Structure formats: structure tokens, C-alpha cells
Amino acid sequence: MGNIAIDSAYVAAYLSTFLYGAYVVVACHCSLVLHHRYKARQLHKYLLGTHIALFLLITWRCVATAARTLNGIIYVESHGGALDLHPPSSVWSLVENTPWVMVTVVADAFLLYRTYIVWMQKCLVIALPLLLFFADIAMGIYFLVDLADPTTTFQQLIYVVTAFAAVTLAANIICTALISFRIWRVRRNISESRQGVDPLHGVITLIVESAAVYTVVLIAQIITLGLESYICFVLFDVQCPIIGIVFSMIIIRVSRGQSHGDGGEVSTVEMRWQHSTAEDTTADTETRPHILADLRSEDVEAQRPVFRKVSTETNHESTAYKL
């Protein structure tokens, strides 16, 4: 069992470092997109704040994980014993796990915000996820307090972590389902009125914007915790960079105006309807008011082929889209 623990620590540190490298690439691209939004005076401060917070916290977590593992390897080589990662109540553990909790909270807050925006700022829709989010914060604080207590047993920590992950998973499943349903409904209405909408692109869009990958990681984490498998430690270490990659992709789509339900899309689409009447048939033009009435949040990405003459695309974003 000891060898399994050592192997899982090595694998976790390696995968965490590898995924962090991938995250840095995506984060740099995200920074460029946000910078161009800033130059166009269309910067969304919440997106920028989330991006900076995630980058700092994920970097903190991954560096702490690598340093803790390397310190344990040095201990093994110098003492010839088992891998020493220090007890859960040690400073090493607190330094490593504090950013993990904070990254989870920031990610859940952003997912809650996306649900609120995609559903046209309907407070009733996010009532239950909001309560679960507050419970998530409380469980995260409780976990860190228990972690700092030397009298807390390892089994107690497993119970607390499982509860924290379960609350996080519940909030994410609800938000993911709400976002997925909204995107699916919009794309279904568009596919009924427009030809050439790629179904595969719709599936990819749904997966990216609903943060479904993050939800899958949480489910795997709950299962491995219940089985008391050492794989759970690997999932803990790779969770933060995965969160960074997933949510940076969402921020990029939102900043480029390619996302669903962002403010300003309705007015932009309405203007494009008016400018394109010369190219369309009379019957098609008559159906457009009905589409606009039913869909207050259009899929801007799917509309591009129809309105390509109005688009003012640059290498990084379209100035025709506004948040």
C-alpha cells in the first residue's frame, strides 16, 4: 500500500505540472483576448477578475504540490524511508490545500454567474444553486479548520472532503444542467429556422460552456473518495489546472462574443437583421420577428455565415459583439 501511495504522489505531481503547462498556454491566450477587449473599451471586469484570481490561485496550488512532492523525494533519498509528505495538519498541507478550496469557490461562483447570465438574469433560476454555493463556502472553511487541527483523524478529513465535494458537485450539476438546457433550446430553435448548423459544433459548444468536464472530474472525485482509492489524490492535484483550462475557455468565448446569453447580443442581432434584408427572401424576412421574440439570446456563432458582410472580425475578436 505504501508503494501505491508513493506512486500516486508521483503521478499526481507529474500530471498536475503537465496540465498546468497546458493551462498557462490557454491562460496566455485568454489574457490576449481580454487585452484586446480592453483596447476596444469593452473589457468585462468580472471576467478579468476571475481570470487573474484563477491564474494566481492555480499557480500557487501547482507550485505547492510540486514543492511538497520534491521535498518528500529528497527525504526518501536522504533517509531511505517512505515518502514523507508531512501530516495533514502541517504547514505544507495548509499551503497546498488552501488555494485548492479557493479555486473551487471561484470556479463555482463563475459557473453560478454564467447560469444567471445565460438565463437572462432570472434570480429565481439560480436560487437553489446560490444556496448550495453558500453551503460550499461554509464546507470549504470547515475543511480548512479541521485540516489545521492536529487532533483531526485522517478518516474525519475524508468525510469532510467528501461532504465538500458533494455540495460542490450538487451545485455544478444543477448549473451545468441549466446552462446545457438553455444552449440546447437556443440551438434547436436556430436549427429549425437556419440551414447548415453543425450538430457536432453544437455538442462541443454545450460541453465547453456548461463546464461539463469540471462536473465529470467532481463525479470521479466523489467515487474514488467513497472507494478510498489513492486515485482521489491524483484527482485532487489535477483538479485545479483542469478548472483553469475549462473556465479560461469559457472566458475566451464570452470575451469574443461567441457565448450564449451575454448582454448586448439581442440589439446586435436585431441590427444585423435590418442590414441583411436585401439579401434574403420576403418569406424569410417575415419569420425573423418571431425568432427574435422567442430567442432573446441568439447563438451568435451560428449566425456568422448569414451576416458575414456586417462582421468586422479581427484576429482575436469581433467588434460587432458586445457584452
N, C-alpha and C positions, 0 to 999 in steps of 0.2 A: 504493500500500500504506500510505503514511503517513496518508492521509486515512481509510482504513479503521480504522487503529489509533486515530486521534483520535475517530472516530465511535463505535467500540466502547467507548472510555473514557467518553464522554459518556453513552451508553446504559446502560452498567453502573452508573455513579454514579446516574443517574436511577432506574433500576429498583430498585437497592439502597435508595435513600431511600424510594421508594414502598412497597416491600414491608416496609421497617422500620416505616413508619407503620401498616400493617395488622397487623404483629406486635405493636406497642405496644397496639393495641386488644385483641387476643387475650390478651396478657400481663396487661393490667389485669383482664380477666375471670377469668383464671386466678388472679390474686392474691386477688380477692374470694372465689372458691371455697375457696382454701386458708385464707383468713382465717376463713370460716365453719366450716371443719373444725377450726381452732384453737379457736374459741369452743366448739365441741362436744367439745373434748378428744379429737379423733380425727385430729390432724394427723400426716401421714406425713413424717418428717424428710427422707428421701431425696428425695421429690418436691419438698419445699420447697427443699432444697439445689440440686437440678438446675434448678429454675425460676430461682432467684437467679443461679446461675452462668451459665446461658444468657443471661439478660437483660443482665448486666454485660458478658459477652464479645461478644455480638451488638451491643450499643450501641457498644462500643469499636471493633469492626470497621467498622460502618457510618459512624461519625463519622470514623474514619481514612480510609476510602475517599473520603468527600465532601471532606474537607480536602485530601487529596492531589490530587484532581482539580481542585478550585478553585485550588490553588496552581499547578498546571500551566496552567490557563486564564489566570491572572494573568501567568504567564511568557510565554505566547503573545502576549498583548496588549501587554506592555511591550517584548518583544524582536522580535516579528514573525516568530518562527520556528515550529518544530514544537512540539507539545505535549510538555512536559518533565515526566515522572512520576518522574524520578530513576532511577538504575540499580538493579538488583535487590538489590545489597548495601548500599544506602543505609539510613539510619535510617528514612526514610519507609516503605520496603518492609518492614523488620522490624516496625515498629509496626503495619503493616496486616496482615501475614500471620501474626504470632504468634497473635492471637485466632482467626484462621481455623482454624489447626491445633487449638487448644484447644477450640473449639466442636465440631469434628469428633469429637475424642476424647470429650468429654462426651456428645454425641449417641449415639455408638456404645456407650458404657458404659450409657446408659439403655436403649437397644434390647436390649442383652445382658441387662440386669436384667429387662426385660419378658418376654423369652423364658424366663428362669429362672422367673418367677412364673407365667406362663401355663401352663407345663408342670409345674406343681405342684412346683417346686423340685427337679427332677431334674438332678443335676450332670452326668450322662453326656450329656444332650441338648445342653448348652452347651459341651462340651469343645472341639470344633473352633472354634466362634465365639470362645471365650475365647483360644485360641492366636492366632487372627487378630487379635484385639483387641490383644494384646501386641505383635504384629508391626506393627500400625497405629501404636501409640505410638512404637515404635522408628523407623519410617519418618518419622513426623512430626518427631521430634527430628533425624534425619539431614537432612531437608529444611531445617530452620531453620539447622543448622550450615553446610550448603552455601550457603544463601542469604546468610549473613554473610561468606562467603569471597569477597573481590574477584576471585580468580583463577577462580572458577567461571563457565563459559560459560553462555549462555542455553540452549543445547541440552542441556547436562547438567542444568540445572534442570528442563527439560521432562521428561526421563527420570525424575528423582526424583519429580516431582509425579505423573507417570503411575503410577509404582510405588505411591506413597502412596494415590492414588485407587483403584487396582486392589485393593489389600489391603482398603481400606475398603469397596469395592463387594462383594468376596467375603464379608466378614463380614455385610454388610447383606442380601445375597441369601439367605444361609443363615437369618439371624434372621427376615427377612420371610417366607420360605417356612415356617419352623416355626410362627410365630405365625398365619399365614394358614391353615395346615392345621388347627391346633388350633381356631381360631374356626369354620372351615368345618365341622369334625366336630361341634362342640357344637351349632351352629345346625341342622345336618342332623338330628341326633337330636331336637332340640326340635321341628322342623317335622313330624317323623313322629308326635309324640305330642301336638302342640298345633295348633289351627286358627288361622288369621289371622296367621301370622308373615309379615311383609312381606319378600319377596325383595330388593327394592331397598334397604331398610334394612340387610339383611344384607351386601350388597355395600359400602355406604358404611361400615358398621362395620368390615368387613375392611380396606378401604383405609386408614381413619384409624388403626386400632390397630396395623396392621403397618408403618406408616411407609412405605408403598409409594411415596408421592410423593417422598420423600427418595431412595429407591433409583433411581427414574427419573431424577432430577437427576444422580446419580452416573454412571449409564449414559451420559447425554448428555455429561457432562463427559469421560468416557473417549474417546468417539467424536470429539469436537471436538479433544481433545489429539492423538489419532492423526492427524487430518487437518491439524493445525497451523493450525486456524482461529481467527480472533480472537474467535469466539463463545465460546470457552473462557474468556476473561477476563470476559465478561458473566456466564457461569455461576458463576465463582468469586465474583463480587461479590454475586450474588443467593442463593448457597447458604446463607449464614448466616441471613438473615431467613426463608427457607423452612424451615430446620431449626427455628427458633424457633416458627413458626406450627404446624408439624406436631407437634412434641413438646409444645407447650402444649396442643393439643387432646387429646393422649393423657393428659396430667396432669389436665386437667379431667374427662375421662371416668373416670379412675381415682379421683379425689377424690370424685366424685359417686356412686361405686359402680356405674357403668354399664359398666365394663370387664370383660373376661373374665379369670377365673383369679385374682382377688385374694383374699387371705386373708379369711376370715370369711363368704364368700358361702354356703358349704355349710350352716353352722349356721343362718344367717338363712333360707335356703330351706326347711330342714327344719322350722323353727318355723312358717313360713307354710303348709307342707303340713298341719300339725296344725290350725291355726286355720281352714282353709278346708274341712274335711271336711263340714261341714253343708250346704255349697252344691253339692257335687259328687255325682255318681252313685257307686254302690258299685263298679262296674267300673272307673271312672276312678281311684278311690282305691286299688284293688288294684294298679294298674300303677305307682303312684308310687314304691314302694320300688325297683323295677327301674330306673327312670330315675335315681334318686339314686345307685344303686350304679354305674351306668355313667358318670354325669356328675358328677364331683366338683366341676366348675366350671361352674355353670349360667349361662346368659345372663340376667342379672337384668333387663336392659332388656326382653327378650321376655316375661318373666313378669309384668310390671306389670299388664296388663289383668286377669289372673286374680286377683291379690291386691290389688286397688286399695283394698279396705276396711281392709287392715292397714297400708298405706303411710302414712307421716307426712311427706309432702312439704312442703318449704318452697320459697321462690322460687329458692333456689340449690342445694339438695341434699336428699337423703332421709336422715333419721336412721336409717332401717331398714337401711341398707347400711353395712357395716364392712369396713375393710381387714384 
